[in-house]
Amino acid sequence: MIALFWFVFWAGLSLLVAAAGVTLYARRTQGIMARGPRVDDDVIARIIDHGEIFFEDDEPLDLDEIDEEEQRFWSDSWDEPTDPT
C-alpha cells in the first residue's frame, strides 16, 4: 500500500514539474514572438544602400513626468517600524 502511495506521489509531482516546464516554455516563446521582427526587407535594403541602420524609439521619455513621479514617491510618508518589545 505504501508503494502505491509513493508511486502516485512521484507521478503527480512529475506531472506538475512537466506542466510548469511547458508553461514556462510557452510564456518565453510568446514573449519573444510578441516583439516581432525588427529587420525586414526594407531595412535590409537600407543597410545595403547606406551601410547603417537607425531605429527610433517608440515613445521618447517625458523627463518632467519622471521627475514629478520621483518627487511624489520620495515625499510619501512611510510607516515607521514598530518596536517588537
Phi, psi and omega in degrees: 000320180292328178295323177295319177301311182294323177298313179295319179301308182291326177295316178296317179297320178297319178296319178297316179296318179296318179296320178295320179296316179295318179297316179297316178299318180295318179295317180295318179295318179295321179294322179290318182288334182293329180294325179075160180286134178266346182249117177238190184297321179296320179293319179296319177297321178294322178296317180294319182288315188254344178082005178208168180218147180221127175251132174273147176293154180298312181223130174288153180286140176266098186294327178295317179295320178297317179296319178297317178295322178295317179297319179295320180298312184284341179274349177296144177277142181252144176291133178285146179293145178273147179279123185287353183274000000 
